[in-house]
Amino acid sequence: MALKILDACINCDMCDPECPNEAIALGDKIYEIDPDKCTECVGHYDNPTCVSVCPIDCIIKDPDNVETEEELLGKFLLMHG
């Protein structure tokens, strides 16, 4: 399951540089996560770094992009393998 940044985002710039997959970019109004690149940090870290650095806790699991840990690892291997 990819992650999603909610509209409560304050554009603090904390999440973007922390993403090892470069899945986070500034959208029209707030930062956005590309679900094709997001592995929830599987293959890199034990927990998603964007979630851990977000000062207002506005990053959630995206219910529209449900993936198993195996699928996330497969995506990681395609990008970094």
C-alpha positions in Angstrom: 0.0 0.0 0.0 1.5 3.3 -1.0 1.2 6.3 1.3 -0.8 9.4 0.8 -0.4 13.0 2.1 -3.6 14.6 3.4 -4.8 18.1 2.6 -3.6 19.1 6.1 0.0 19.2 4.8 1.7 22.5 5.6 4.4 22.1 3.0 7.2 22.1 5.6 9.6 20.3 3.2 10.5 17.6 5.7 9.3 14.6 3.8 10.6 15.2 0.3 14.4 14.9 1.0 13.8 11.8 3.3 12.2 9.7 0.6 14.7 7.1 -0.7 12.6 6.4 -3.8 12.1 10.0 -4.7 8.3 9.4 -4.6 7.5 12.7 -3.0 7.2 16.0 -4.9 5.4 19.3 -4.4 2.1 19.2 -6.2 -0.2 22.1 -7.0 -1.0 22.9 -3.4 0.7 20.3 -1.2 3.3 17.6 -1.4 2.1 14.4 -3.1 3.3 10.8 -3.2 3.7 8.9 -6.5 2.1 5.5 -5.7 4.2 3.9 -8.4 7.4 4.8 -6.6 6.3 4.5 -3.0 7.3 1.3 -1.2 6.6 2.6 2.3 10.4 2.4 2.6 10.3 -1.4 2.3 13.8 -2.4 1.2 15.3 0.7 2.8 14.0 1.1 6.4 11.8 -0.6 8.9 9.3 2.3 8.9 8.4 5.0 6.3 10.7 7.9 6.9 8.2 10.5 5.7 5.8 9.4 8.4 8.5 9.7 11.1 9.5 13.2 10.1 6.1 14.7 9.4 5.4 17.2 12.2 1.6 17.1 11.8 1.0 13.4 11.1 -0.7 14.0 7.8 0.7 10.9 5.9 -1.5 7.8 5.9 -1.8 4.5 4.1 -3.5 5.2 0.8 -6.7 3.1 0.7 -6.8 3.4 -3.1 -3.3 1.8 -3.5 -3.3 -1.4 -1.5 -0.2 -3.5 -1.8 1.2 -6.4 0.3 4.7 -6.2 1.7 5.8 -8.7 -0.9 4.5 -6.4 -3.7 6.2 -3.4 -2.1 9.5 -5.4 -2.0 9.0 -6.3 -5.6 8.6 -2.7 -6.6 11.7 -1.8 -4.6 13.7 -4.5 -6.4 12.5 -3.2 -9.8 13.6 0.3 -8.9 16.9 -0.5 -7.1 17.8 -4.1 -8.1 
